[in-house]
Amino acid sequence: MKHFYISSLFALITLTSLHGQDYLWPVDLPRRISSNFGETRPRRFHAGLDIQTKGVNGIELKAIATGYIWRVRVSSSGYGRALYLKLDDGNIALYAHLDRFSPILENLISLEQERLNSFSIDKYFAPGNFVVQKGDLLGFSGESGGAFGPHLHFELRDESNRPLNPLTNGFSLEDGRLPVPEAISITPLNKDAVINGSPLPQIFPLQRIKTREYAFMDTIHVFGEVGLGISVVDHMSWMNNKFNIYGAVLSVDDNEQYRVEFERFAYDQSKLIELERDYSLQRLNDGEFHRLFADDNSHGLAFISKQSNGKLALSPGYHRVSIKLYDALKNLVNIKGVIYQAPPISIAVSEIERAKTSVKFRIEPKGIPFPITHFTCYSFKSKGFPEEAIKATETSRDGNGMIVTLPLEDIDNKVLQFIGINNQGAVSSPFHTSINLAPADYMTVDLDLTVRHLEESVVIQVEVESYLDKIPELTLRNSHFLDLTDLQQVSPTAFITRPLSLEEFGGTTEIVVSFHGSPVRESWFPIRSELSDNNKQTAAVSPRGSCSIQASPTTFYNPTVYWVEDINSPVPVEGGTFLTKAYQLQPFDRPLQDSANVAIILPNYIRDFSKSGIFYYNKNYGWTYLPSRFDERKWMYFTSLKSLEAITVIQDTIQPLIEHIFPGNGGSYSFEDVQEIQASIRDELAGIEGDEAISITLDDKKLLFEYHPIKKEVTFRLKTPLESGDHNLVITAEDQVGNTSSEEIRFNIR
């Protein structure tokens, strides 16, 4: 195993920087950035720096070195106005979101737009056409395209057009602040893995020991193959924005296991961010974590060292863990901890004596004979809400177990959760009991079912509304029956199965939850799961068959069981009407390698399906349109998507809103007053796809306008003053389901 010391690590960073040119900072302002290289963006890495321009447009942009303008691209989306500068050293500098180019280039682009009769252009230049010297004016900063405010998006690419980290390739910033690690995650990587008594991924906080040193809060007990992750933020001396780190190194017992450095990558690797970051934890709202392990799919990512693996299949016993985190300016912190590899353990807890003010319990190990030497106890309300940790007033040894005395006032009418720790450091699964608290009636308690897809297995969880002292049993019905009688109570109101292999869960048509007693209660949950196949196309349908998802051999990165759930109470839609039920595509926290195709059948009674399509629910923007196709013969809508979401068919009959038009209707202006034509165009549900869905004419002549998709504004800059007299302006917009609006403006130039 290749082993790096931190001194050589920093030498590597320094050497990389020295090989870069002494580039000029592209704006004549203090060196301030709001985003750096490798940050998270939807399904991609941020490929450069977002350089601050004091919150305004129009800052001069300078050539960072001698070279020539290689490419100019103009669009209403993405990078907006972008300029590519090929440098004499072979690298490429990209300037994006410009407000305008230099005057000579602006005139040339305008002529090209008129020649093509299109606002959007993509033009390349030969080496001798536009030679520039270091410091020459290239254009002016702006917020064109998909920019969320004025700034310069700047990229540095190598001769193969691969993005480089500018901060280690010719640029530098003043920064003395250290990365701040927040938590570690541990993920089970095989069916037998257990972490502190649980088969589910776990998150552990960290404690700061010294300025540059952090530590695990306690020894972590694992069994089977696991992978670590780290949640970390980096700030800079002059700003509290959350920046990406430059690198991370995981070592176990002084042997390097995994190394990631955000130095360069290829654009076709962008989607692998959903493997380098922990996609599941992010989708579950548990935070952003860098995974410190790789699989066959992420191994090709240029950021990850070729020698890296990071999957920890440790030998029995204690292992020293070190995680080094550093930014591009050599600020480094180190995290240390201990992982104990041993089989999982469980405990039994029994009440042995009750006094007026206290209750005495015996805690003893089950199976493995190592004595229990420590314990923790937490109190919960009957609905499962945690309250506090309970401190014992007295403890003593009792063979391989413990006798503990707890104050009655702290535990009366509460559910108690006990966790035992043996003399080797192994942590037990939890044990639950109650004091003077009647459990819920298993015949009437509300219950629900959730399915959690792990790396190589599936766990089913039964959730009840109040504490139960009766353990449910599950039966999976498919081509055969699989009885699951060993559910683990993980909280007062939740029970989980053992991890099931994908083959065990794939093909399931129904899950039956049973409580055995007198009488017996059974609850049925229909599900039609399907196991993906790397050699052929497969499909899963909703319980009643109205929604389907189709997976090709490359839809998922790894073998995955997938299914479709009915949503009984979807988030309401504003300005539209549901034409079908809503469905949740599962597992929603599993990343997709390629698109999944979905279809929804319209109910037979729906005859008017005009202005409708498939929408998915976005937690930030609400119901969001997906480009859809309707097959009238099959009476169903089709679409594809790159993540598993909640979907439905919505009818949207509201027209786009065109307002804030300048010049205004009936207005009279001097020619100096009208330098631009502007309008706001909004459509709150289906939305405007882009400038192709908008038309603007002035005196019957088509205008090559700019559309800003974030601001929802259109702008046309007049190249020559308008002639005196009456003018007629017509703006038309169409949303993505076919609703149209048009405004006609008549104004006069004096």
SULUR-V93314 format. One record per backbone hydrogen bond with DSSP energy under -1.0 kcal/mol. NH is the residue of the N-H (numbers start at 1). CO is the residue of the C=O. Records with the same first field share a line. If there is no record, write none. Layout:
NH: CO / CO
This chain:
9: 5
10: 6
11: 7
12: 8
13: 9
14: 10
15: 11
16: 12
17: 13
18: 14
19: 15
23: 21
24: 64
29: 27
32: 30
34: 50
38: 46
39: 36
41: 44
44: 41
46: 39
49: 154
50: 35
51: 152
52: 32
56: 53
58: 141
61: 139
62: 26
63: 136
67: 132
68: 86
69: 130
70: 84
71: 84
72: 123
73: 82
74: 121
80: 77
82: 73
83: 95
84: 71
85: 93
86: 68
87: 91
88: 66
90: 87
92: 157
93: 85
94: 155
95: 83
96: 153
97: 79
98: 81
99: 140
100: 140
102: 138
106: 102
107: 103
108: 104
109: 105
110: 106
111: 107
112: 108
113: 109
114: 110
115: 111
116: 112
117: 113
118: 113
121: 74
123: 72
125: 70
129: 126
132: 67
135: 63
136: 133
138: 61
140: 100
141: 59
146: 78
151: 142
152: 51
153: 96
154: 49
155: 94
157: 92
158: 162
161: 158
164: 156
165: 263
168: 165
169: 166
171: 166
180: 233
182: 231
183: 231
184: 204
185: 229
186: 202
187: 227
189: 225
193: 190
194: 223
195: 198
196: 221
198: 195
202: 186
204: 184
207: 215
209: 213
210: 213
214: 334
215: 207
216: 336
220: 338
222: 340
223: 194
226: 312
227: 187
229: 185
230: 290
231: 183
233: 180
234: 243
236: 239
239: 236
243: 234
246: 326
247: 326
248: 260
249: 324
250: 258
251: 322
252: 255
253: 320
255: 252
257: 250
258: 250
260: 248
261: 303
262: 246
263: 261
265: 163
269: 266
270: 267
272: 269
273: 270
274: 271
275: 272
276: 272
277: 273
278: 289
279: 277
282: 278
283: 279
284: 280
285: 282
286: 281
290: 230
291: 276
292: 228
294: 309
299: 295
301: 298
304: 301
305: 259
308: 305
309: 257
312: 226
317: 341
319: 339
321: 337
322: 251
323: 335
324: 249
325: 333
326: 247
327: 331
330: 327
333: 325
334: 212
335: 323
336: 214
337: 321
339: 319
340: 220
341: 317
342: 222
348: 364
350: 362
352: 360
353: 360
355: 358
359: 406
360: 353
361: 404
362: 350
363: 402
364: 348
366: 346
368: 366
372: 400
373: 421
374: 421
376: 419
378: 417
379: 388
380: 415
381: 385
384: 381
387: 379
390: 377
393: 405
394: 405
396: 403
398: 401
401: 398
402: 363
403: 396
404: 361
405: 394
406: 359
408: 357
410: 407
412: 408
413: 435
414: 411
415: 380
416: 433
417: 378
418: 431
419: 376
421: 374
422: 426
423: 371
425: 422
428: 420
429: 345
431: 418
433: 416
435: 414
440: 467
444: 441
445: 441
448: 463
450: 461
452: 459
454: 457
458: 500
459: 452
461: 450
462: 495
463: 448
464: 493
465: 446
467: 382
468: 492
473: 514
474: 484
475: 512
476: 482
477: 510
478: 480
482: 476
484: 474
488: 496
490: 494
491: 494
494: 491
495: 462
496: 488
497: 460
500: 458
505: 501
506: 502
508: 505
509: 477
510: 477
511: 525
512: 475
513: 523
514: 473
515: 521
521: 515
523: 513
525: 511
527: 509
529: 508
530: 562
532: 560
538: 551
540: 549
542: 547
545: 542
548: 599
549: 540
550: 597
551: 538
555: 552
562: 530
563: 586
565: 584
567: 582
577: 651
579: 649
583: 647
584: 565
585: 645
586: 563
590: 587
593: 555
594: 555
596: 641
597: 550
598: 639
599: 548
600: 637
601: 546
602: 635
606: 603
613: 650
615: 648
616: 624
617: 646
618: 622
622: 618
624: 616
626: 614
629: 638
631: 636
635: 631
636: 631
637: 600
638: 629
639: 598
641: 596
647: 583
648: 615
650: 613
651: 577
652: 611
657: 682
659: 680
662: 678
666: 746
667: 664
669: 748
673: 670
677: 716
678: 662
679: 714
680: 659
681: 712
682: 657
693: 690
694: 691
695: 732
697: 730
698: 701
699: 728
701: 698
703: 696
705: 703
706: 715
708: 713
712: 708
713: 708
714: 679
715: 706
716: 677
718: 675
725: 749
727: 747
729: 745
730: 697
731: 743
732: 695
733: 741
734: 693
735: 739
736: 687
738: 735
741: 733
743: 731
745: 729
747: 727
748: 667
749: 725
750: 669
